[in-house]
Amino acid sequence: MKTNKDKLVMHSLTGKIHHPTNKGYRVGFDGVGRILPATGGITYNFQIGDNCMGIVGDHVEPGVSIQNPNHDENPALQLFSCVGNTVRITSGDAKGKMGVITGTHGGIEHAFVYFDEDTLDLLNGDESMLIKGFGQGLELLDYPNIKVLNLDPKLLSKMHLHETKGVLEIGVTHIIPAFLMGSGLGANTLANGDYDIMTQDKEMNKKYHLDTLRFGDIVAIQDHNSINGPHFSEGAWTIGIIVHSDSYTSGHGPGVCALFTSKDGSLKPFIEKDANLKNYL
């Protein structure tokens, strides 16, 4: 597939593990207050490939959550950390170990990193990391009406893709109807952060198989054009990756970090049960 990857800039980004944040009770859509693990820190027992539903937590982030402690610099970490970028630990007992960016999370403004279990056990929670930011601005030269976001070019080459008569078909685990998208709508770009699948209606969860969603799943959102921020547009598609867990909060749920979007029919999904980031690393 022809791309402009030779014209893209690869540059350094830095971040540190961000301690979990919590202020006590969270009141859910059902009016119940719960004290639960949420964002930040090192999540040892949930990684990409694991189910993100039914977890005793809220917006749980898989693997390692990082942030640049300088608030003027953290937006660049969010914007230019692309799924599939390489990460190197630069301090502590795990210095030199390598990981991979798995997505970003708006609101808390985190990027997520996958490391193997042995590396996680070496971490002390205060490590610094260097990310080779690469991918924003990626173009598919044969598909000018498809916008690519947040994607390392080397990951593109590993994904399940079909090219058929001017249409790029991408393997996804789930197709999500537009009406189930919630928190994050109204953003002027999806080049950073994510937006959430609403999971408060259990019948819809069953109908669209949302209870089987996993961290790292590639999913398609029907009738959503996200070229300049996500919005309803009949016939459009947005394809992204599941980056955080379900939530009890009204209007929230598993987060989707956008990877591809088009409004003209040049982008379509097909169901592929193994379309998960874990299988592309």
Buried (B, 14 or more C-beta within 10 A) or exposed (E): EEBEBEEBEEEEBBBBBBEBEBEEEBEBBEEEEBEBBBBBBBBEEBBBBBBBBEBEBBBBBBBBBBBBEEEEEBEBBBBBBBBBBBBBBBEBEBEEBEBBBBBBBBBBBBBBBBBEEEBBEBBEEEBBBBBBBBBBBBBBEEBEBBBBBBBBBBBBEEBBBEEEEEBBBBBBBBBBBBEBBBBBBEBEBBBBBBBBBBBBBEEBBEEBEBBBBBBBBBBBBBBBBBBEBBBEBEEBBBBBBBBBBBBBBBBBBBBBBBBBBBBBEBBBBBEBEEBBBBBBB
